[in-house]
Amino acid sequence: MPHRSADTATGLQPPAGRLELPLAWEAIARPPSPEMLDAAEQANLGVLSFLLQGVELEARPRPLDDALAEAIAPLRVKLDMITDMLARLCYREVEMPPRRWAELAPGQFGWLSPQPSRAGDWLRIRIYFDPVFRDPVVLFGKVSACRATGGGDYAIETDLAGVSERAGSDLARLAYLADRRQRARRLADRRGA
């Protein structure tokens, strides 16, 4: 994460976008090859485009005609049910990893981990932004820092490799939108409690 004063709660640096997302990672023996980076880039652009398209469709203005909205509502429910059924069939073998606090900054990614990582290690990181569409965004990062937080976790920071400007921009936009949704949900939960 950017070198600013540390957040005392997590040990991570203040976020460009702090999220709680399903996240998995694994060490890789050597830096990712250009072919690995290119394959991840192409897959990520497809996943990010699909997820952002869904956000844009959801954000479109709805018809003001109450009768039309009422007539469309059952169709929307059925389409949502079909989408959910298809996703369950397509992704029934994909287990979602645990949710972890993570932070995204330009060229960097950090998260809280129950296990430490060594500085200099290369990692393949999989981030799941949608519980239905379970294709991850795959990033490669070199561990730049790992600190104990005092709460039993470790704050891992990585410098990302091979993320194009377009993919980085789409990822930042998706992270921003996910952050807004999570903040709104937490606020609604606090008001409801």
Order of alpha helices (4+ residues) and beta strands (2+ residues): beta-alpha-alpha-beta-beta-beta-beta-beta-alpha
